[in-house]
Amino acid sequence: MLRIARHLFEGFAILSLCLLGSVASANLGDTDDSATDDPGFVAGKAAIESGDWATAIEVLSKTAETYPDSADTHNFLGYAYRQSGNLDAAFRHYERALEIDPSHKPTHEYLGEAYLMKNDLSSAEQHLAELARLCTPIPCEEYKELKRAVDAFKTQ
């Protein structure tokens, strides 16, 4: 009897892991749109990774002309502008990204961080709440990052 119970428990554990894996994978990955294969997009993302905001803005602005409906491009443009200190331009591109794709998780994270730079905790928490909704039941990286930023802001 004990042996049967153990086999049932092992079977249940394996089934649970399989189901959990399929739920977790629903929260992974970025938006896949046509601009992400564009050489300008790739160069802009590389410029961001190296902290070259001016190059990122220049290259991604050209990509945005070619792909005006790319949420990823506008999100990265917003990020580069934010890092360069131009919050007005950052907000314009983040808002455009969310017009294109209201569920774009990276934009919600970065927009929340931009609001924290403006000392607007309430707006940042609205984007955190949206990420909580988008990343249910398992929190995604974007949620975790914005949550850390919000928590750090509150302890300043």
N, C-alpha and C positions, 0 to 999 in steps of 0.2 A: 504494500500500500504506500509506504514512504517513497519507494522508488517511482511509482506512478505519479505521485504528487510532485516529486522533484522534476520529472520529465515535463509535466504540465507547466510548472513554474518556468523552466528553461524555455519552453515553447512560447509562453506568454511574454517572457523577457525579450526574446528575439523578435516577436511580432511588434512589441512596443517600440523597440529600437528602429525597426523598419518604418513604422508609422511616423515616429518622431523625425526621422531623417527626411521624409517627404515633406513634412510641415516646415522643417528648418530650411530646406532648400528654396521654399517659396519666398523667403526673405533675402535671399542672396542675389547679387548681381546688379549691375547698373542698367540704365536704359540703353537699349541697343538701337541706334539710329544711323542713318546713312553717313553722317559726317565723321563718325569715329574712324573710318578707314581713309579719310582725306589726309593727304600729306601735311596740309596746313594744320589740321587738328592735331595730328601726331606731333608736329614741331611745336605747336603751342603748348601742348601738355608737357613736352620735354622742357620747354622754357619755364613752365610753372615749377616743375620738379627741381630745376636748378636755381629757382628764385629770381629769374630774369623777367620781372614783371613787364617791362617795356616791350620786350620781344614777344612775350605771350600775348599782350594786348594787340600789338600790331598784326601778328599772324592770325590770331583768333578772330579779329575784326574782319579780316579778309574771308576767313572761313564762314563767318556769320553772313556775309554778303552772298556767298555761294549757297549756303544752307540756312536760310533765315528761320526755318522751322525746326532747328536742332536744339532741343533742350540742353543737351550736353554741352554744346558750344557756348550757349548763353550762360550756362552755369559756370563754366570755366572762365569765361570772360568776366563774369561778376567776381569770381574769386581773385583773378589777377588784379582787377581794379581795386578790390577791397584791400588786398595786400599792399598795393601801391599807395593807399591812403585816399583814393577817390571813392568815397562811400556813395555819393549820388549816382555815379555811373554803375557802381556795383549793384545798387538797388534796382536800377532800370533793367539790367540784364537778368538778375534773379527773378524779377517780376515777369519778364518776357519768358523765361524758362518755365515758370509755373503756369503761364497762359497756355503754353504749348502742351505741357504735361503737369497737371495739378498734383500728380502722385510722385513727382520726381524727388526721390528721397535725398540725394545729395544736395539739391537746391534748398530743401527745407532745413537741412543741417547748416549749410553755409549762410543762409538768410538769417537763421536764428543767431548765429555767431555775429553777423553784421549788426543785428539789433542790439546785442550786448555791447558792441563797440560804441553804440549811440546811447548807452545806458537805458535802453528800453527793454527791461526785463519782461514786462507783460507780453510784448510781441514775440520775444524769444520763446517764452513759455507756450504761446499759441502754436508755434512751429514744433516745439517739443511734443505737444499734445497730438498734433497731426502725425508726427512720426510714430508716436505710440500707437495710433490707430492703424497706420500703414504697416507697421512691423509687428502686428499681433499674430500669433501668441508669443513668438520668440523675438526679443528686441534685436534689431539690426544694428550694424556698426554706426550708421548715421545717428540713430537714437542715442546710442551709448556715448558717442562723441559730444553731441549737443548737451546731453544730460550732465556730462563732466564739466562742460563749459558753464552751464547754468549754475551748477553747484558751486563751482569756483567763484563765479561772479557774486553769488550770495554771501560768500565768506570774506569778501574784500572789506 
